[in-house]
Amino acid sequence: MAAGILNRSPMLLPLLALAAVLTGILIRKLIPSPIADMESMLNPNAPQQKPSAFRGIGRRLGLSLFGYGLAFALAALIAALFQATEFEPRLLPSDIGYLMVPAGIALAGAWLSARLGYSQMAGMMGQMQDLFAQMQAGQNPSAEDDAFTVDGEVIDPDRDPPGS
């Protein structure tokens, strides 16, 4: 949007889209998502697959090109209401900042998202383990020796033997 407002070159758009896709690939290689292979996680008999970081690269490139183009065009249209609009005909060395800032933000956001995914997955697995431990404790015969309530009356197995 800043490039559209400041009348930078529209040739930034494909470079921005490419930087976003490459950032996504980089983060998938460095910190893969814990739920990338959901089928093997839910079914222990399923074959283990390593998710490909390059899967869907064309769709991601197209969507990011569309998104950046739309943001650039809307910002340029709004800026054209208040100033003369003449886009830069070529890329300049100062345009590197327009590429690096969104790529850095995308990298930080993807890293944070992967970390949050790991912590949520660990929390969910911990809750499942606690639930299974409680279920196993409920099946434990020594747990039956605890007092329980039937129709408002407290039954203590230690005090009242069975059959009395």
Secondary structure by P-SEA (a helix, b strand, c coil): cccccccccccaaaaaaaaaaaaaaaaaaaccccccaaaaaacccccccccccccaaaaaaaaaaaaaaaaaaaaaaaaaacbbbbccccccccaaaaaaaaaaaaaaaaaaaaaaaaaaaaaaaaaaaaaaaaaaaaacccccccccccccbbbbcccccccc
